[in-house]
Amino acid sequence: MFGLETSLAVLFILCVLTVCIFEFANGFHDTANAVATVIYTGSLKPTYAVVWSGLLNFAGLMYSSVIGYKVAMGIINLLPLSDMVMLTTGESVSLVLGMMLSGILWNLGTWYFGIPCSSSHTMIGSILGVGIVFFYLHGGDGVNWSKATEIGLSLLISPLFGFSLTILLMYILRRVVKERKNIFKEPEAGNRPPTWIRAILISTCSLVSFFHGSNDGQKGIGLMLIILITFMPLRFALKENFDVDQSLASLTKIEAALTKEYKADLLIKTREVRVALENFKAAKMSSTISEKDNKLTTINVRTQYSKIIKRLDADLENKSFTENPENAKIIKAELEHFRTSTETVPWWVTIMIALCLGMGTMIGWKRIAVTIGEKIGKRHMTYAEGATAELTAAATIGVSTAFGLPVSTTHVLSSGVAGAMTASKGVKNLQPDTIKSIAIAWVLTLPVTIVLSGLIYYILQFFIK
C-alpha cells in the first residue's frame, strides 16, 4: 500500500482506522445537536431525522472541497510536522495512537453518560497532549501555541456567543411574531406543529447538519493528513506533481510587488521561501541525497509556505499595501499557487471521512438528544426555542468554518438551548444538575485529554518499535 513495507502498511492502516473510528464517534456523539429539536417538537420522526442529518453531514464535508480546507489546515499547523517526520516508525505510530485513542475514549465515555461534550475540545486536547510530550522527548517546536491560543479562544467564545445570540433572537421573535403565540408553547404529544413552523425547524436542523459536516468533518481530514504526512511526507506534504519552477516564478512576482511596496521585512520572509524552494529543487535533481534530507526539504517548503501565506493574508486583509492596488492583486493571485500546493486533500480522504461522519450520525443519537431535548430545561423545548437555538448554531458554525476556525457544535447548540430556555422564563427554567454536568465536562475535557493522550503516547513508544 502506497509503497510501504508490509509491517509499516499494517501500522498505517491501524492509524487510519483510529481516525475513521473517531470521526464515526464524532458523528453519533454530535448528531443529537441537529436532530434533538426536530424530534422533540414532533417535526420529524427520529428515523427520518437522523438519516436526513447524516446525508447533510456528508454533503457539508463534500462542500468543503469547493470552499477550501481552512479548518483542516489549522489542525495540521498545531503540530511540528517538520520534526515529526524524522521520528522512528514506532514513535510516529505511538504519537498518532495516543492522539486518537484518547479522543475516542473520552468521546465514548461522555456519550455513554449522555453528557453533551465537544469533540473539538477533545481533539484539540489530544493533539496538545502528544505535542507536549513530543517537546519533552525531543525538544524542537512542540506545539504551535499561537495557533492553539487562536483555536482555544474560538472554542471559548462560541458558546458564550451562542447563549447571548439566542436570547436576542427570542426577544426579537416575541416582538415580531405576536399573533402566533402557539410557537412559544410546548408541543402537544402526538401532534405535529403547523406546516410553516415545521418547515422552519427542518430547515434549521438541515443547516446545523450541513455546517457541522463542513466544520467537524474537516477536523477528521486534518487528523488524516497528519498521518499521511507523517508516514509519507514525500507523497502528501505537497500536492501531486508539484511544480517547483512555477513556485519560483510566483515567488519572483511577489517579491517584485513587495519591493515596490518597500516591504523589507516581508522580503526577508520571501527569501526564506526561496531558499527552501531552491533546496527542494536541488534535492530532486540529486542522485545521492538521503531520504532523511529529502523529507526535510519537502516539509520545509510546506512550512515556509504556511508562514508566508499567513503573513501575507494578514497584510492583505489589513490593506497595508498602499503604493499601488495592483501590487495587492498580484500578491493575492500568486498566493493561490502557494495555497493550492499545500492546502490539498486527496479525494479519497474527503469521501472516507464524509462516509464515517455521515454513517456515525445515523447511530447512537438518543442519549445526547434526550439530554438536549429534556434535561437542559425543566420542560420540553418550544418551537421557537428549538428554531432559534439551531439557527444560532448554524450561523456560528458557518461563520467559524469560513474563517478556518474549529468550533464546538455541541457547546454552541447546548448553550443556544440554554439561552432560549433562559429567554422564556429566566435562569430558573434551567435544570441545575444538567448544566453542572455539561459545565464540568467542558472544563475537564482539555486537561483530561491532554494528560490521557500524552500518557498513551509516552507508554506506547516503549512497546511499538
N, C-alpha and C positions, 0 to 999 in steps of 0.2 A: 504493500500500500504506500503510495507516494514515494516509492524507492527506499522505504525504511526496512531495516532488518526485521526478521520475524519477532524477536523479543521486544524490540523498540516499537514495532507496529501494535503489538498487544497492549503495551503500556499507553500508547497514543489513543487507541480505541477506548481503553478504560477511562482516560481523562475526558474524552469526548462524551462518553456515556454519562459521566457525572454532570456535565453541563446540560445535557438533554434532560436528565432527571430533575435538576434544579429548575429548569425552565418549565417542565411539566408541573412540578410542585408549585411554582410561581403561578401557573395558570389556575389550578384548583384552589390555591390559597386566596388569590385576588379576584376570582370570578364573582364571588358574592358581592363585591363592591359595586359591580354593574347591575347584577340581577336582583339584588335584595329589594329595591324599590318597586320594580315592576311586579315582582312576586307578591309582596306584602300589600300592594294596592289592588291586586287582582287584575292587573293589566295583561299579564301573560301567565300561562301555566308554567311551572318550573321546567319541564322538559323542553318546551319551545324556547324559553328564556335562555337557558344555558347553551343550547345548540346555536341559537342566534348570536349570543355573546361570543362563543367560540369562533364562529365564522368571521365575525367582525374583528376579533383579536388577530386572526390570521391576516385579514385584509389590511389592518392597520400597520402590521410589520412589513408586509409586502409594499405598502405605500412608502415606507422609509427608503426603499431602493430608488424612489423617484426624487424625494426631497433631500436625501443625503443621510449620513450616519453620524451626526454630531454627538449624540449621546454615547454611542458605541466608542467613538474615538476618545471621548472624555474618560471612559472607563479604562481604556488601554493606557492612557497617559498617567494613570495613578502609579504605575509600577515602572521601574527602571529596566526596560527591555534590553538595553544595550549591555547591562550586566547579567541579566538572566540568561541570555543565550549562551553565555560562557559556562553555565553550570553543567555538572555531570548529568547524565540521563536520569539517574536515580534521584538526584536532588530536584531536578525540574519536575519530575512526577510527584515527588513529595510535596513540593510547593503547590502545585495545581490541586492535588487531592486535599491538602489542608484547607485550601481556599473553598473548594466546592463542598466537601463533606460537612464543614461547619455550617455553611449556608443551608444545606439540605436538612441537617439535624434540627436547626433552630426553626426553620420553616415548618417542618412536620410537627415539632413539639407544640408550637403556638397554634397550629391548625387543629391538633388533637384536642386541645383545651378550648377551642372556639374563640381564641383571642385574635382580633384583627391586628396583625403585625406587619410591618413594612418589609417586603422582600428587598427593597432598595437599601434600607438601613442594614439589613442582613448581609447583602452582597458587599457593600462598602466596608462594613466592619471586618468581613472575612478577608478582603483584599488588604486592608490596613494591617491586619494581624500578621499575614505572611510577609508583607513588606517590612514590618518592624523586625521580625526575626531574621529576615534576609540581611538587613542592615547590621544586626548584631553578629551574624556569622561571617559576613563578607565585607562590611563597610560599603563604600560607594554611596549612591544617591538614596537608597532605601525607598521611601515613599515620597511622591511628589506632593508635598504638604500644601503648596499654594492651590493646586487643583483639588486636593482633599478638602481644604477650607471652603473653596467655592461651592463644591457639591454639598458639604455639610450645611452651609448657610441656606442652600436651596431646600434641603430636606427639613431644616428647622423652620423656615419662614412659611413654606407652603401650607402646613396645617393651620397655622395662625391666620393666614390669608383666607383659606377655605372657610374657617369658622366665621370670620368677620364678614366676608362677602355674602355668605348665605343669609346671615341676619339682615344685611342690607337688602338683598333680593326679596326676602319675606316681607320686609317693611314696604317696599315698592309694590309688591304684589297685592298686599292688603289695601293699599291706596288706589291702585288701578282697577282691580277686579272686585268691585263692591257688590255687584248684582248676582254673583255666582258663588255664594258663600259655602256651597257644598264641597268646594275643593279644599276647604280648611277643616273639614270634618273627617273623622276616622272612617275608612271603608267599611261597609257592612259585609259581614261574612257571606260568601257565596254570590255576591253581586259584583258585576263588572262596573268600572267607572264609566261616565259618559264618554262617547266616542272621542270628542275633542281632547279630553283630559288623557284618555288612554293613548292617543296619538302623541301627545307631548311627552308622556312618561316613556313610551317605547323609543321615541327619538332621543331623549337624554340618555337612556340606557345604551342605545346604539353608539352615541358619541363617546361615552365613557369607555365602552369596549374597544372602539376603534383607536382612540388615543392611548388607551392602556397598551394595546398591541404595539403601537408606534414607539412608545417610550420604554416600557418594560422589555419588549422583545429586543430592542437594541442593546439592553444590558446583557442579554444572553449572547448576542452577536459579539459584543466586546469581550466577554469571557472566552468565547470560542476562538476569537482572533488571538488572544493572549496565548492560548495553547498552540495554535498553528504557528505563530511567530516564534514561540519558544522552541518548538520541536523542529521547525523547518523555516528558519529565517530567510534563507536564500530563495525560497519559493514564495513566501507570503508577506515578507516585510514591505516589499514594494509591489506595484501592480505587475501583472504578467506582461512581458515584452516592454519593460521599462526602457525608455529611450533617453540615455544619459546626454547625448548631443543636443536633443531638443530641450532638455532641462538646462543645460549650459546656455543655450540661446535665449531661453526665457529669463534666466538669471541676468544675462547681459542687458536685456531691455529694462529689467527692474533697476539694475544699478545705474543705467543711464538716466532714468527718471528720478532716482534718488539724488544723483549728482546735481541735476537741475534744481532740485528742491533744497540743496545744501544740507542733506541729511547725513552728516559724517558718522554719527553714532550707528545709524542703520546700515551704512556701507561697511562698517566693521562686522556686523552680523552677516551680511551677504557674503563677505569674504570667507567666513567660516563655512557657509554653504558651498561656496566654490571649491574650497579645499576638500570638503567631503566628497563632492562630485568627481573631482579630479583623481582622488584616491580610489574611488569606486571604479572609475574608468581604467585606471592603471591595473587594478586588481583583476578586472575582467580580461585584460589583454595579456596578463602574466600567466605563464605556464608553471611557475614554481611557487606561487603563493599558497600558504597553508589554508586549510579550511577555516581555522580559527580567525585568521586575518580577513579572510573573505567575508565571514559573518560580521566581523566588526565594521568593515567598510560599508556593508549593506545597511546594517542597523544605524550606523552613524548618519547616513543620508536621510533615513526616516526621521531620526531625532532632530537633525538640523532643519528639515522641512517643517516639522511640527512647531519648532521655536519661531522660525521666520514667519510662518503663516499666522500664528497667534499675535506676533508683534505688529505685523503689517495690517492685519484685520483691525486691531485696536486703533491704529493711526487712521485708517480709512474711515472707521466709524466716528472718530473724533474730528474728522475733516481737517487734519493737521497739514494736508498738502495744499498749500495756498498759492504757490507761484503760478501754477497753470493747471486748471482742472483736467487737462488732457493727461498729465502725469499720473493722476489718481486712476484714470481709466486704464492706462497701460498697466499699472501695477496690479489692479484688480483683475484684468484679463489674464495676465501671465501667472498670477497666483493660482488660477484654476488648474493649470497644468500641474503645479506642485500638489494641489489638493487631490486631484484625481490619481496622482501617483501613489499616495499613501492612504487616502480615505476610500479604499476599495475593498469590497467584500465579495468573496466567491458566491455565485448564485445559489449553490447548493447549501451554503451555510444559512442564508436567509430562509430558504424553504424549510430546512431541517428545524430551525428554531421556531419558525412560524407554526409548523405542524405540532411540535411539542407544546407550545404555548396554547394553541387552539384546542388540542385534544385534552390538555390538562384543565382547561376552562370548563369542559363539559362534565367533569368528575369532581366529587367531593365538596361541592359548593355549600352544602346545607349548614355545616357547623358555624361558619363565619356569617352566613346570611341570617341565621337566627339571632346572632348577637346584634348585627346591624339593624335588623328589622324589628326586634322585640326588646332588646336589653339595654340599648343606649338611652332610650326614653322610657318613661313609665307607662306608655301606651303605644299602640301601633302608630306608625307614621301616617300622616295625612297625604293626600295627593300633592298638595302644594309643597309640603316638606320634602317629599321624595323628589319632585321635579327640580326644586331649587338646589338641593344638595348635589344632585347629579349634574345639573347644568354648571355649577361651580367647579365640580371635579373635572368635568370635560374641558372647561376653559383653562383651568390651571395646568392640567397635563399637556394640553395642546400648546400653550404658550411656552412651557418649560421645554418641550421637545424642540420647538423652533429655535430656542436659544442653546440647545445642546446640553440641557441640564437634566439629570435623572431626578425624578420626583416620586414620592410615595403615593400611589393611588389609594392604598389602604388608609393612610393618615389623612389625606385630603378629603376623601369621602366620609370617613368616620367623623372628622371634625365638622364637615358640612352638615351631616345628620344632627350632630350635637348642636350646631349653630341654629339649625331650623327648629329643633325642639325648644331651644332657649328663646328663640324669637316668638314662639307661640305662647308659652306660659312661664318664661323665666327659667333660671337655673334649677328651680325646684322640680322642673319637668324631666330632669335627667336622673338616671339611676347611678348613685354614687359608686356602688361596688363595681359596676361595669366600667365606668370612666376611670376608676382607680386601676383596674386590671390593664386597661389599654395604656394608661399613662406609665405604669410600671414596665410593661413590655417595651414601650417607646424608649424609656430611659435605659433599660438593661440591654437592649439589642446590640448596640455598638460595643460596650465593654465585654459582653459575653462572647460575641462572635470574634472580636479581636483576640481575646485570650484563647478561645477554642481553636480558631484556625492556626494561630501561631504555635500552639501546643501540638496539634496534629502534625503540622509541617515539621516541627523540631524532632518529634519522635519517629515519624516515618522515615526520615533521612538515614536513620541508623539501620533500617531494615530493607529499604529498597536500594539496591546497588545497580 
